[in-house]
Amino acid sequence: MMIEPNYPQIILSFAYRGCKVEIDRDELNEGHCIYAAWVNHDRGCAIAVINAVTIIDAVRQAKQWIDRIYQFV
C-alpha cells in the first residue's frame, strides 16, 4: 500500500516583520477545512500554527508567533 503525500496547498502568502508567512489549507472529512501557517525567515522555516479553524485565526496566530520569536532578537 502506497501512502499519498500531503502537499501544501498555499492559499495566502504575505510578509510580516521580515518573514514570509504562508497559509496552508487542508480538507478533512465531510468538507471541513483546517489551516496551518508556515513562517520562512532568515534562519530557516518553521510551522508556526498547526491547526486553526479559520484563515483569520491562522494569520493572527502566525503574527503572534513571529512577535514572540523576534521579541528576544
Secondary structure as the mmCIF struct_conf table of DSSP 4:
data_model
#
loop_
_struct_conf.conf_type_id
_struct_conf.id
_struct_conf.beg_label_comp_id
_struct_conf.beg_label_asym_id
_struct_conf.beg_label_seq_id
_struct_conf.end_label_comp_id
_struct_conf.end_label_asym_id
_struct_conf.end_label_seq_id
HELX_LH_PP_P HELX_LH_PP_P1 MET A 2 PRO A 5
STRN STRN1 ILE A 10 TYR A 16
TURN_TY1_P TURN_TY1_P1 ARG A 17 GLY A 18
STRN STRN2 CYS A 19 GLU A 27
HELX_RH_3T_P HELX_RH_3T_P1 ASN A 29 GLY A 31
STRN STRN3 CYS A 33 HIS A 41
TURN_TY1_P TURN_TY1_P2 ASP A 42 ARG A 43
STRN STRN4 GLY A 44 ALA A 52
BEND BEND1 VAL A 53 THR A 54
HELX_RH_AL_P HELX_RH_AL_P1 ILE A 55 TYR A 70
TURN_TY1_P TURN_TY1_P3 GLN A 71 PHE A 72
#
